[in-house]
Amino acid sequence: RDLIQGTAEWRAIRAGKVTASAMHVLMTAKARTGALTEGSRTYLYRLAAEWALGQPYETGQSAFMVRGSAYEDQAWATYEFDHGVTTEKIGGVENDEQTVWVSPDRLIGADGGGELKTLSAPEHVRAMLEGNDDPLAQIQANLWITGRIWWDSYFWNPVLPEVCIRIERDDNYIATLATSVGWFLEHLEGA
């Protein structure tokens, strides 16, 4: 809980573990059958390299990741004010087997959490008009590992209105996710 996301110590503890941000590659139709897809195979090679080297593989940050970090405190202050809550920033949570790691953007109260996205203006408008389920696998992974029951997918822009989509825990989805992760971990162990 006390780790600071993005630090060398935080990157090191996640090395070689399945993370929530990569769950989407394990939830394709083919990956859910236990088969390796091109995306999951690439992810397997990365985790195997981290395990073999004993250190994280550095990929850098995209421009929007840097932008999101710069606006993070302001965005969460807006969320807290608008929703009348206090959020908790933590380093991460892992499963009992220490094979899956999630780094929630925030924990909210005893039951919830939040995932912040600072999208391009056109993608933010898309979220305003149509919603956005892109982070669904990541959010359900956070719900799975933290044991929480809801998660707010929070889209923030310094000029446009915020979008907040509450996602409830879906135990059927989580069971499928856990099975897919289990198959992936078998492939990783074999590698």
Contacts in CASP RR format, 6 or more apart in sequence:
PFRMAT RR
TARGET T0000
AUTHOR 0000-0000-0000
METHOD contacts of the structure
MODEL  1
RDLIQGTAEWRAIRAGKVTASAMHVLMTAKARTGALTEGSRTYLYRLAAE
WALGQPYETGQSAFMVRGSAYEDQAWATYEFDHGVTTEKIGGVENDEQTV
WVSPDRLIGADGGGELKTLSAPEHVRAMLEGNDDPLAQIQANLWITGRIW
WDSYFWNPVLPEVCIRIERDDNYIATLATSVGWFLEHLEGA
1 90 0 8 1.000
1 91 0 8 1.000
1 92 0 8 1.000
1 93 0 8 1.000
2 90 0 8 1.000
2 91 0 8 1.000
3 9 0 8 1.000
3 10 0 8 1.000
3 13 0 8 1.000
3 90 0 8 1.000
3 91 0 8 1.000
3 92 0 8 1.000
4 10 0 8 1.000
4 91 0 8 1.000
5 89 0 8 1.000
5 91 0 8 1.000
5 92 0 8 1.000
5 103 0 8 1.000
10 91 0 8 1.000
10 92 0 8 1.000
10 103 0 8 1.000
11 56 0 8 1.000
11 58 0 8 1.000
12 55 0 8 1.000
12 56 0 8 1.000
13 101 0 8 1.000
14 56 0 8 1.000
14 101 0 8 1.000
14 103 0 8 1.000
15 50 0 8 1.000
15 51 0 8 1.000
15 54 0 8 1.000
15 55 0 8 1.000
15 56 0 8 1.000
15 57 0 8 1.000
16 47 0 8 1.000
16 48 0 8 1.000
16 50 0 8 1.000
16 51 0 8 1.000
16 56 0 8 1.000
17 47 0 8 1.000
17 94 0 8 1.000
17 98 0 8 1.000
17 99 0 8 1.000
17 100 0 8 1.000
17 101 0 8 1.000
18 26 0 8 1.000
18 47 0 8 1.000
18 99 0 8 1.000
18 100 0 8 1.000
18 101 0 8 1.000
18 181 0 8 1.000
18 184 0 8 1.000
18 185 0 8 1.000
19 100 0 8 1.000
19 101 0 8 1.000
19 102 0 8 1.000
19 103 0 8 1.000
20 101 0 8 1.000
20 102 0 8 1.000
20 103 0 8 1.000
20 137 0 8 1.000
20 138 0 8 1.000
20 139 0 8 1.000
20 141 0 8 1.000
20 142 0 8 1.000
20 145 0 8 1.000
21 103 0 8 1.000
21 138 0 8 1.000
22 43 0 8 1.000
23 137 0 8 1.000
23 138 0 8 1.000
23 140 0 8 1.000
23 141 0 8 1.000
23 177 0 8 1.000
23 181 0 8 1.000
24 134 0 8 1.000
24 137 0 8 1.000
24 138 0 8 1.000
25 31 0 8 1.000
25 37 0 8 1.000
25 39 0 8 1.000
25 40 0 8 1.000
25 42 0 8 1.000
25 43 0 8 1.000
26 32 0 8 1.000
26 40 0 8 1.000
26 43 0 8 1.000
26 137 0 8 1.000
26 177 0 8 1.000
26 180 0 8 1.000
26 181 0 8 1.000
26 184 0 8 1.000
27 137 0 8 1.000
27 176 0 8 1.000
27 177 0 8 1.000
27 180 0 8 1.000
28 37 0 8 1.000
28 40 0 8 1.000
30 37 0 8 1.000
31 37 0 8 1.000
31 40 0 8 1.000
31 180 0 8 1.000
31 183 0 8 1.000
31 184 0 8 1.000
32 176 0 8 1.000
32 179 0 8 1.000
32 180 0 8 1.000
34 180 0 8 1.000
34 183 0 8 1.000
34 184 0 8 1.000
36 44 0 8 1.000
36 184 0 8 1.000
36 187 0 8 1.000
40 184 0 8 1.000
40 187 0 8 1.000
43 184 0 8 1.000
44 184 0 8 1.000
44 187 0 8 1.000
44 188 0 8 1.000
44 191 0 8 1.000
45 191 0 8 1.000
46 57 0 8 1.000
47 188 0 8 1.000
48 188 0 8 1.000
48 191 0 8 1.000
49 57 0 8 1.000
50 56 0 8 1.000
50 57 0 8 1.000
61 69 0 8 1.000
64 118 0 8 1.000
64 119 0 8 1.000
64 120 0 8 1.000
67 118 0 8 1.000
68 75 0 8 1.000
68 116 0 8 1.000
68 118 0 8 1.000
71 118 0 8 1.000
71 156 0 8 1.000
71 158 0 8 1.000
72 105 0 8 1.000
72 116 0 8 1.000
74 158 0 8 1.000
75 116 0 8 1.000
75 118 0 8 1.000
75 154 0 8 1.000
75 156 0 8 1.000
76 87 0 8 1.000
76 89 0 8 1.000
76 105 0 8 1.000
76 106 0 8 1.000
76 116 0 8 1.000
78 156 0 8 1.000
78 162 0 8 1.000
79 85 0 8 1.000
79 87 0 8 1.000
79 152 0 8 1.000
79 154 0 8 1.000
79 156 0 8 1.000
79 162 0 8 1.000
79 164 0 8 1.000
80 86 0 8 1.000
80 87 0 8 1.000
82 162 0 8 1.000
83 164 0 8 1.000
85 108 0 8 1.000
85 109 0 8 1.000
86 109 0 8 1.000
87 106 0 8 1.000
87 107 0 8 1.000
87 108 0 8 1.000
87 113 0 8 1.000
87 114 0 8 1.000
88 106 0 8 1.000
88 107 0 8 1.000
88 108 0 8 1.000
88 109 0 8 1.000
89 105 0 8 1.000
89 106 0 8 1.000
90 104 0 8 1.000
90 107 0 8 1.000
91 103 0 8 1.000
92 101 0 8 1.000
92 102 0 8 1.000
92 103 0 8 1.000
92 104 0 8 1.000
93 101 0 8 1.000
93 102 0 8 1.000
93 104 0 8 1.000
93 145 0 8 1.000
93 146 0 8 1.000
94 100 0 8 1.000
94 101 0 8 1.000
94 102 0 8 1.000
94 145 0 8 1.000
95 145 0 8 1.000
99 181 0 8 1.000
99 185 0 8 1.000
100 141 0 8 1.000
100 145 0 8 1.000
100 181 0 8 1.000
101 145 0 8 1.000
102 141 0 8 1.000
102 142 0 8 1.000
102 145 0 8 1.000
102 146 0 8 1.000
104 113 0 8 1.000
104 114 0 8 1.000
104 115 0 8 1.000
104 142 0 8 1.000
104 146 0 8 1.000
105 113 0 8 1.000
105 114 0 8 1.000
105 115 0 8 1.000
105 116 0 8 1.000
105 154 0 8 1.000
106 113 0 8 1.000
106 114 0 8 1.000
106 116 0 8 1.000
107 113 0 8 1.000
107 114 0 8 1.000
107 146 0 8 1.000
107 148 0 8 1.000
108 114 0 8 1.000
108 152 0 8 1.000
111 148 0 8 1.000
111 149 0 8 1.000
111 150 0 8 1.000
112 148 0 8 1.000
112 149 0 8 1.000
112 150 0 8 1.000
112 151 0 8 1.000
112 152 0 8 1.000
113 142 0 8 1.000
113 146 0 8 1.000
113 148 0 8 1.000
113 150 0 8 1.000
113 151 0 8 1.000
113 152 0 8 1.000
114 142 0 8 1.000
114 151 0 8 1.000
114 152 0 8 1.000
114 153 0 8 1.000
114 154 0 8 1.000
115 135 0 8 1.000
115 138 0 8 1.000
115 139 0 8 1.000
115 142 0 8 1.000
115 151 0 8 1.000
115 152 0 8 1.000
115 153 0 8 1.000
115 154 0 8 1.000
116 154 0 8 1.000
116 156 0 8 1.000
117 127 0 8 1.000
117 132 0 8 1.000
117 135 0 8 1.000
117 153 0 8 1.000
117 154 0 8 1.000
117 155 0 8 1.000
117 156 0 8 1.000
118 155 0 8 1.000
118 156 0 8 1.000
118 157 0 8 1.000
119 126 0 8 1.000
119 127 0 8 1.000
119 132 0 8 1.000
119 155 0 8 1.000
119 157 0 8 1.000
121 157 0 8 1.000
121 159 0 8 1.000
121 160 0 8 1.000
123 132 0 8 1.000
124 155 0 8 1.000
124 157 0 8 1.000
124 160 0 8 1.000
124 163 0 8 1.000
125 160 0 8 1.000
126 132 0 8 1.000
127 155 0 8 1.000
127 163 0 8 1.000
127 165 0 8 1.000
128 155 0 8 1.000
128 160 0 8 1.000
128 161 0 8 1.000
128 163 0 8 1.000
131 163 0 8 1.000
131 165 0 8 1.000
132 153 0 8 1.000
132 155 0 8 1.000
132 163 0 8 1.000
132 165 0 8 1.000
135 153 0 8 1.000
136 167 0 8 1.000
136 173 0 8 1.000
137 177 0 8 1.000
139 151 0 8 1.000
139 153 0 8 1.000
139 167 0 8 1.000
140 167 0 8 1.000
140 169 0 8 1.000
140 170 0 8 1.000
140 173 0 8 1.000
140 174 0 8 1.000
140 177 0 8 1.000
141 177 0 8 1.000
142 148 0 8 1.000
142 151 0 8 1.000
143 149 0 8 1.000
143 150 0 8 1.000
143 151 0 8 1.000
143 167 0 8 1.000
143 169 0 8 1.000
143 170 0 8 1.000
143 174 0 8 1.000
144 174 0 8 1.000
144 177 0 8 1.000
144 178 0 8 1.000
147 169 0 8 1.000
148 169 0 8 1.000
149 168 0 8 1.000
149 169 0 8 1.000
150 166 0 8 1.000
150 167 0 8 1.000
150 168 0 8 1.000
150 169 0 8 1.000
151 166 0 8 1.000
151 167 0 8 1.000
151 169 0 8 1.000
152 164 0 8 1.000
152 165 0 8 1.000
152 166 0 8 1.000
152 167 0 8 1.000
153 164 0 8 1.000
153 165 0 8 1.000
153 166 0 8 1.000
153 167 0 8 1.000
154 162 0 8 1.000
154 163 0 8 1.000
154 164 0 8 1.000
155 162 0 8 1.000
155 163 0 8 1.000
155 164 0 8 1.000
155 165 0 8 1.000
156 162 0 8 1.000
END
